[in-house]
Amino acid sequence: MLRDTLATLSALHGISGMEDAVREYILKEITPCCDSVEVNSTGSIIAFKKGKFTPQNKLMLCAHMDEVGLIITDINENGLLRFDTVGGIDRRVLCGTPVLVGDEKLPGVIGAKPIHLLKGDERSDAPDVDSMYIDIGALTKDEAMEHVCPGDDVVFDTNFGEFGNGLLKGKALDDRAGCAILMDIIKRDLECDLYFVFSTMEEVGLRGAKCAAYSVAPDMAIVVESTTAADIPNVDECSKVCRVGGGAVISFMDRATIYDRGLYKMVQRVANERGIKWQFKKAVAGGNDSGSIHNSRGGVRTAAISLPCRYLHSPCGVIAESDLNAVCELTYALAEKAAMSK
């Protein structure tokens, strides 16, 4: 069930600020299960579901709907599309990547100057984004503009699927995996009242969560996110951050948040008590919606539970299904414990 939901979410298109298709699917799935659902002015979903009792602490769970991608900035006379990135994308992964462009989902390929024409340092350096283009097969600017215009979104053309020993691959696993987990929890019987936020524009500055947290005004928040797993060759052991298959990832600090110490220890206790596999995030790096939530209004006690993902912010990420399930169960268990804590 959780894997099937993630497969559907991964296939949807939703770069930052254009999360419409993702939002529509989530609303269709969760609205019958919630006591109230609203979409705020930034496009984030704020849902509330009553549990068996009202807890001591107002608790908000958050995952972001948007994915990294590209946006069309111009069209050349020869019909090739200029673009810029939306969110942090390593330009090394772009050349030769198949993409889908605009509302028509036109197939395209990202190109750059051929390697046999490069000279000197050009051969060893990754090309700049402003030297790349997207080829949709158009021969002229007028032909291209019949289907595409500046401001159109571009997403990676990647199929979700299973492979290897319990692994899953697909685009936008950051953070459609978090969205799938929140949807799973919403459909369960809850011990206590909970607020759920599916935020927008995380990849361009944690914007949707900032507004949603201000409106909900929670006492505590749990952010469910995907994080970089660098368990690959040629990476020092101390730099691997976390491992795919190693369980849910618990963070003590990143570039946007120093996590609440009490919740940080509570996550570990809950995981150990429930026998849920977990690991530390062994680096102070990256950031997520916690960065805007924890300092909203008068401050919000915040914890993050993350899913280890190889090749984050690339055309295709890799996760372990066992980790996906571990993050889901730990989030559900922590929500009940945190809501009743002092």
C-alpha positions as CSV (number, residue, x, y, z in Angstrom):
1,M,0.0,0.0,0.0
2,L,2.7,2.5,1.0
3,R,4.8,1.5,-2.0
4,D,1.9,1.8,-4.3
5,T,1.1,5.3,-3.0
6,L,4.7,6.3,-3.5
7,A,4.7,5.0,-7.0
8,T,1.8,7.2,-7.9
9,L,3.2,10.2,-6.2
10,S,6.6,9.8,-7.9
11,A,5.1,9.8,-11.3
12,L,3.3,13.1,-10.8
13,H,4.8,16.4,-11.9
14,G,5.3,19.1,-9.3
15,I,8.3,21.3,-9.2
16,S,8.4,24.1,-6.7
17,G,5.4,26.5,-7.1
18,M,3.7,24.1,-9.6
19,E,2.6,21.3,-7.2
20,D,-1.0,21.2,-8.6
21,A,-1.1,17.6,-9.7
22,V,0.4,16.3,-6.5
23,R,-1.9,18.4,-4.4
24,E,-5.0,17.2,-6.3
25,Y,-4.1,13.6,-5.8
26,I,-3.4,14.0,-2.1
27,L,-6.6,15.9,-1.5
28,K,-8.6,13.2,-3.3
29,E,-7.1,10.6,-1.1
30,I,-7.1,12.3,2.4
31,T,-10.2,14.4,2.3
32,P,-12.7,11.6,3.2
33,C,-10.5,10.7,6.2
34,C,-10.0,14.1,7.7
35,D,-12.2,16.4,9.8
36,S,-11.0,19.5,8.0
37,V,-8.8,20.2,5.0
38,E,-7.8,23.5,3.5
39,V,-5.4,24.8,0.9
40,N,-3.7,28.1,1.9
41,S,-2.6,30.9,-0.3
42,T,0.8,29.3,-0.9
43,G,-0.8,26.1,-2.1
44,S,0.1,24.0,1.0
45,I,-2.5,21.5,2.3
46,I,-3.4,21.8,6.0
47,A,-5.4,18.9,7.2
48,F,-6.8,18.1,10.7
49,K,-7.9,14.7,11.9
50,K,-9.4,14.0,15.3
51,G,-8.1,11.1,17.3
52,K,-9.5,9.3,20.4
53,F,-8.5,12.3,22.6
54,T,-7.1,15.8,22.4
55,P,-3.5,15.8,23.4
56,Q,-1.6,18.0,25.7
57,N,0.6,19.3,22.8
58,K,-0.7,20.5,19.4
59,L,1.4,18.4,17.0
60,M,2.0,19.0,13.3
61,L,3.4,16.5,10.9
62,C,4.9,18.0,7.7
63,A,6.2,16.7,4.3
64,H,6.8,18.7,1.2
65,M,5.1,18.1,-2.1
66,D,7.5,19.8,-4.5
67,E,10.4,18.3,-6.4
68,V,13.5,19.8,-7.9
69,G,13.4,20.4,-11.7
70,L,13.9,23.0,-14.4
71,I,12.0,25.9,-15.8
72,I,12.1,27.3,-19.4
73,T,13.6,30.7,-19.7
74,D,13.9,31.3,-23.4
75,I,13.6,29.6,-26.8
76,N,16.4,29.9,-29.4
77,E,15.8,30.6,-33.1
78,N,16.6,27.0,-33.9
79,G,13.9,25.7,-31.5
80,L,16.2,24.7,-28.6
81,L,15.0,25.6,-25.1
82,R,17.0,27.5,-22.6
83,F,16.4,26.7,-18.9
84,D,17.4,27.3,-15.3
85,T,17.2,25.0,-12.3
86,V,14.5,25.0,-9.7
87,G,16.0,23.8,-6.5
88,G,19.5,22.5,-5.9
89,I,20.5,20.2,-8.8
90,D,24.0,19.0,-9.6
91,R,24.6,20.1,-13.1
92,R,26.9,17.0,-13.7
93,V,23.8,14.8,-13.9
94,L,22.0,16.8,-16.6
95,C,23.6,16.2,-19.9
96,G,21.8,13.5,-21.9
97,T,18.9,13.3,-19.4
98,P,15.4,12.7,-20.8
99,V,12.8,15.2,-19.6
100,L,9.2,16.1,-20.0
101,V,8.3,19.7,-20.8
102,G,5.3,21.8,-19.9
103,D,1.6,20.9,-19.7
104,E,1.8,18.8,-22.8
105,K,4.6,16.7,-21.2
106,L,6.6,16.9,-24.4
107,P,9.6,14.5,-24.4
108,G,12.9,16.2,-24.6
109,V,16.6,15.6,-24.0
110,I,19.1,17.9,-22.2
111,G,22.1,18.7,-24.4
112,A,25.3,20.6,-24.4
113,K,28.4,21.2,-26.6
114,P,29.7,17.8,-27.8
115,I,32.7,16.5,-25.9
116,H,34.8,16.1,-29.1
117,L,34.5,19.9,-29.6
118,L,35.6,20.8,-26.1
119,K,39.1,22.1,-25.5
120,G,41.4,22.2,-22.4
121,D,39.6,22.5,-19.1
122,E,36.2,22.3,-20.8
123,R,36.7,18.5,-21.0
124,S,37.1,18.0,-17.3
125,D,34.6,20.6,-16.1
126,A,30.9,20.1,-16.0
127,P,29.1,22.5,-18.3
128,D,27.3,25.4,-16.8
129,V,23.5,25.4,-17.0
130,D,23.5,28.5,-19.2
131,S,25.5,26.5,-21.8
132,M,22.9,23.7,-21.9
133,Y,19.6,23.4,-23.8
134,I,16.6,21.1,-24.1
135,D,15.9,19.6,-27.5
136,I,12.2,18.8,-28.1
137,G,12.7,18.1,-31.8
138,A,11.5,21.5,-33.0
139,L,13.4,23.0,-35.9
140,T,12.5,26.6,-35.4
141,K,11.5,29.0,-32.6
142,D,8.0,29.3,-34.0
143,E,7.5,25.6,-34.1
144,A,8.7,25.2,-30.5
145,M,6.4,28.1,-29.3
146,E,3.4,26.3,-30.6
147,H,3.9,24.0,-27.6
148,V,6.2,25.6,-25.1
149,C,6.7,29.1,-23.6
150,P,9.0,30.7,-21.0
151,G,7.9,29.7,-17.5
152,D,6.9,26.2,-18.4
153,D,8.0,23.5,-16.0
154,V,10.4,20.6,-16.8
155,V,10.6,17.3,-14.9
156,F,12.8,14.3,-15.2
157,D,11.4,11.5,-17.3
158,T,12.0,8.6,-14.9
159,N,9.9,5.5,-14.3
160,F,9.3,4.3,-10.7
161,G,10.2,0.7,-10.1
162,E,11.6,-2.1,-7.9
163,F,15.1,-3.5,-8.4
164,G,17.8,-5.3,-6.6
165,N,17.2,-6.7,-3.1
166,G,14.3,-4.7,-1.8
167,L,15.2,-1.4,-3.4
168,L,13.0,1.2,-5.1
169,K,14.0,3.8,-7.7
170,G,12.3,6.8,-9.0
171,K,12.2,10.6,-9.3
172,A,11.0,13.0,-6.6
173,L,11.5,10.5,-3.7
174,D,12.5,13.7,-1.9
175,D,9.8,14.2,-0.6
176,R,7.0,12.3,-2.2
177,A,8.1,9.5,0.2
178,G,7.3,11.8,3.1
179,C,3.9,12.6,1.5
180,A,3.1,8.9,1.1
181,I,3.9,8.3,4.8
182,L,1.7,11.2,6.0
183,M,-1.1,9.9,3.8
184,D,-0.7,6.4,5.3
185,I,-0.9,7.8,8.9
186,I,-4.0,9.9,8.1
187,K,-5.8,6.7,7.0
188,R,-5.1,5.0,10.3
189,D,-7.0,5.2,13.6
190,L,-5.3,7.9,15.6
191,E,-4.8,7.9,19.3
192,C,-4.8,11.7,19.4
193,D,-5.7,14.8,17.3
194,L,-3.1,15.6,14.7
195,Y,-2.4,18.3,12.1
196,F,-0.9,17.4,8.8
197,V,0.8,19.8,6.4
198,F,1.8,18.9,2.8
199,S,3.9,22.0,2.0
200,T,5.0,23.8,-1.2
201,M,8.2,25.3,-2.3
202,E,10.6,23.6,0.2
203,E,13.3,23.2,-2.5
204,V,13.5,27.0,-3.0
205,G,13.6,28.2,0.5
206,L,11.2,26.3,2.9
207,R,8.5,28.8,2.0
208,G,5.2,26.8,2.2
209,A,6.0,25.3,5.6
210,K,6.8,28.7,7.0
211,C,3.3,30.0,6.2
212,A,1.5,26.8,7.3
213,A,3.3,26.6,10.6
214,Y,2.3,30.2,11.3
215,S,-1.4,29.3,10.7
216,V,-1.4,26.0,12.6
217,A,0.7,27.4,15.5
218,P,1.8,24.0,16.8
219,D,3.6,23.3,20.0
220,M,5.6,20.6,18.3
221,A,6.3,19.4,14.8
222,I,7.7,16.3,13.1
223,V,9.2,16.8,9.7
224,V,9.3,13.7,7.4
225,E,12.0,14.1,4.8
226,S,14.4,12.3,2.5
227,T,18.1,12.8,3.1
228,T,21.4,12.1,1.3
229,A,22.8,8.6,1.6
230,A,26.5,8.5,0.5
231,D,27.1,4.8,1.0
232,I,28.9,4.5,-2.3
233,P,32.4,3.8,-3.4
234,N,35.1,6.5,-3.1
235,V,33.4,8.2,-0.1
236,D,35.2,8.1,3.2
237,E,33.4,6.2,5.9
238,C,33.0,9.3,8.0
239,S,31.4,11.1,5.1
240,K,28.7,8.6,4.1
241,V,26.1,10.5,6.2
242,C,23.7,7.5,6.3
243,R,23.1,4.2,4.6
244,V,20.3,2.8,2.5
245,G,18.9,-0.2,4.4
246,G,20.2,1.2,7.7
247,G,16.7,2.3,8.9
248,A,15.1,5.6,9.7
249,V,17.5,8.6,10.0
250,I,17.5,10.8,13.1
251,S,19.1,14.2,12.9
252,F,20.6,16.3,15.7
253,M,21.5,19.3,13.6
254,D,21.7,20.5,9.9
255,R,22.4,23.7,8.2
256,A,18.9,25.1,8.9
257,T,18.0,23.6,12.3
258,I,19.4,22.6,15.7
259,Y,16.7,20.0,16.7
260,D,15.0,20.1,20.0
261,R,17.1,18.0,22.3
262,G,14.2,16.4,24.2
263,L,12.5,15.3,21.0
264,Y,15.9,14.1,19.6
265,K,16.3,11.8,22.5
266,M,12.6,10.8,22.5
267,V,12.8,9.6,18.8
268,Q,15.7,7.3,19.8
269,R,13.8,5.9,22.8
270,V,10.6,5.3,20.8
271,A,12.5,3.5,18.0
272,N,14.3,1.3,20.5
273,E,11.1,0.5,22.4
274,R,9.2,-0.4,19.2
275,G,12.2,-2.3,17.7
276,I,12.3,0.0,14.7
277,K,15.6,0.1,12.9
278,W,17.3,3.6,12.9
279,Q,20.6,5.4,12.4
280,F,22.1,8.8,13.1
281,K,22.6,11.4,10.3
282,K,26.3,11.6,10.7
283,A,26.8,15.1,9.2
284,V,25.7,18.6,9.8
285,A,24.5,19.2,6.2
286,G,21.5,20.1,4.2
287,G,18.2,21.3,5.6
288,N,14.5,20.8,5.4
289,D,11.2,22.4,6.4
290,S,12.2,22.2,10.0
291,G,14.3,25.3,9.3
292,S,11.2,27.5,8.9
293,I,8.9,25.6,11.3
294,H,11.1,25.6,14.4
295,N,11.3,29.4,14.5
296,S,7.7,30.2,13.6
297,R,5.8,32.5,15.9
298,G,7.2,32.0,19.4
299,G,9.1,28.9,18.4
300,V,8.2,25.2,17.8
301,R,9.9,22.2,19.2
302,T,10.8,20.2,16.1
303,A,12.2,16.8,15.2
304,A,13.0,15.3,11.8
305,I,12.8,11.7,10.7
306,S,14.4,11.1,7.4
307,L,14.5,8.4,4.7
308,P,18.1,7.6,3.4
309,C,18.2,8.2,-0.4
310,R,21.0,7.8,-2.8
311,Y,21.4,10.3,-5.6
312,L,19.2,12.9,-4.0
313,H,18.1,15.8,-6.3
314,S,19.0,13.8,-9.4
315,P,16.8,12.2,-12.2
316,C,16.6,9.0,-10.2
317,G,16.9,8.4,-6.5
318,V,17.3,5.0,-4.7
319,I,15.7,3.9,-1.4
320,A,15.1,0.7,0.5
321,E,11.5,-0.3,1.1
322,S,12.4,-1.4,4.6
323,D,13.6,2.1,5.4
324,L,10.4,3.6,4.0
325,N,8.4,1.3,6.3
326,A,10.7,2.1,9.3
327,V,10.2,5.9,8.8
328,C,6.5,5.4,8.6
329,E,6.2,3.4,11.8
330,L,8.6,5.6,13.7
331,T,6.7,8.7,12.7
332,Y,3.4,7.2,13.8
333,A,4.8,6.0,17.1
334,L,6.6,9.3,17.8
335,A,3.5,11.4,17.1
336,E,1.5,9.6,19.8
337,K,4.4,9.9,22.3
338,A,5.3,13.5,21.6
339,A,1.8,14.8,21.7
340,M,1.3,13.5,25.3
341,S,4.8,14.6,26.6
342,K,5.5,17.5,28.9
